[in-house]
Amino acid sequence: MDDPTFHVPVMVDEVTSGLINDPEGVYVDVTIGGGGHGEAVLRALGESGHLIACDRDPAALNEAGRRLRPFGGQVSFLQCAFSSLAQSVAPHVRRHEAAGAAGILADLGVSSHQIDEASRGFSYHQDGPLDMRMDRSTGVPAVDLLQQIEQAALVKLIRDYGEERRAKQIAGAICRRRDEGLLSSTSDLREAVASTKPRMLNKSLARVFQALRIAINGELDELSQFVDSSAELLALGGRLVVIAYHSLEDRIVKTQMAPLVKGCVCPPRLPACVCGHEPTFKARSKALTATKAEIEANPRARSAKLRIYEKLI
Ligand SMILES: C[S@@+](CC[C@H](N)C(=O)[O-])C[C@H]1O[C@@H](n2cnc3c(N)ncnc32)[C@H](O)[C@@H]1O
């Protein structure tokens, strides 16, 4: 049976209107998760429109598969990470005799289901193994990373990926616990962070768990590769829609797309363009944010920033 509580998608209307230009085109949702956005996209497509639904997490693909079953052959599923998108998705797009994807959607981060499932190790509210891998068939679980990492590297990781000012104290507490053989679960990690007596415990926990999750899943590298691959995979007029939930993600999207939107690479001191580089993308709007009503109904929407780009040449 479908589980409607799997994950509440954010800014659904903004996603469908920003993404869909040609209802008969081939679309790619690279973060299908629980299939909420995917379902809205499929509802907006015409009879020959198609959605390629991707995720690196097999559990997400299973869940989305159940939810999207009523759409039959209009949707196909593919387990792949952003870093293998270019090789994995291009043949599927060609199978539909399309010159490229009409739209690509990425709703970044983890789903509520991944967070709520204690055994995945993403949640500091529940006790579970320190895993945090989106795809448990590859990579190293967080517990292994924490067993091996030098304290100075952990400080940097928490500071860079969690933007946590007290990274030094927290990393020290984590390493002490580890050296005492007391670090294997999310509760152990929570205890280590709490022992540094942060003023806002939940905020520090959120930042530390985010930092580890980003490191374990190589999220920022993945995102950077995603932006490059999408620019290639899109057809002319195709749309790229990205929803970011923290400034590290949003910055990557914005800075990687900026030169494609600007085109010209001449130094600013030149009075006129001599490079002749044309913009290859148009930014369709500034970053959009959720309405107050949506944030009240779905607090995850509070930090969402949605950017839309259209391929010009
Ligand atoms: C916020 S959820 C998407 C929720 C989805 N939009 C919905 O409506 O249910 C993000 C999903 O992206 C997947 N994901 C995150 N990074 C990924 C990557 N680098 N490659 C592939 N999938 C990724 C996660 O496994 C997760 O299922």
The ligand as an ORCA input file, in Angstrom:
! r2SCAN-3c Opt
* xyz 0 1
  C      14.805     15.374     -0.559
  S      14.768     13.739     -1.157
  C      13.764     13.858     -2.610
  C      12.312     13.755     -2.322
  C      11.443     13.737     -3.558
  N      11.561     14.958     -4.316
  C       9.992     13.470     -3.210
  O       9.118     14.232     -3.654
  O       9.712     12.495     -2.502
  C      16.348     13.556     -1.849
  C      16.610     12.218     -2.499
  O      17.774     12.381     -3.297
  C      18.579     11.250     -3.207
  N      19.954     11.695     -3.473
  C      20.672     12.590     -2.766
  N      21.894     12.746     -3.296
  C      21.939     11.943     -4.382
  C      22.940     11.678     -5.361
  N      24.151     12.252     -5.305
  N      22.651     10.825     -6.352
  C      21.412     10.250     -6.429
  N      20.435     10.438     -5.516
  C      20.694     11.286     -4.510
  C      18.367     10.749     -1.793
  O      18.649      9.369     -1.702
  C      16.898     11.080     -1.541
  O      16.066      9.987     -1.822
*
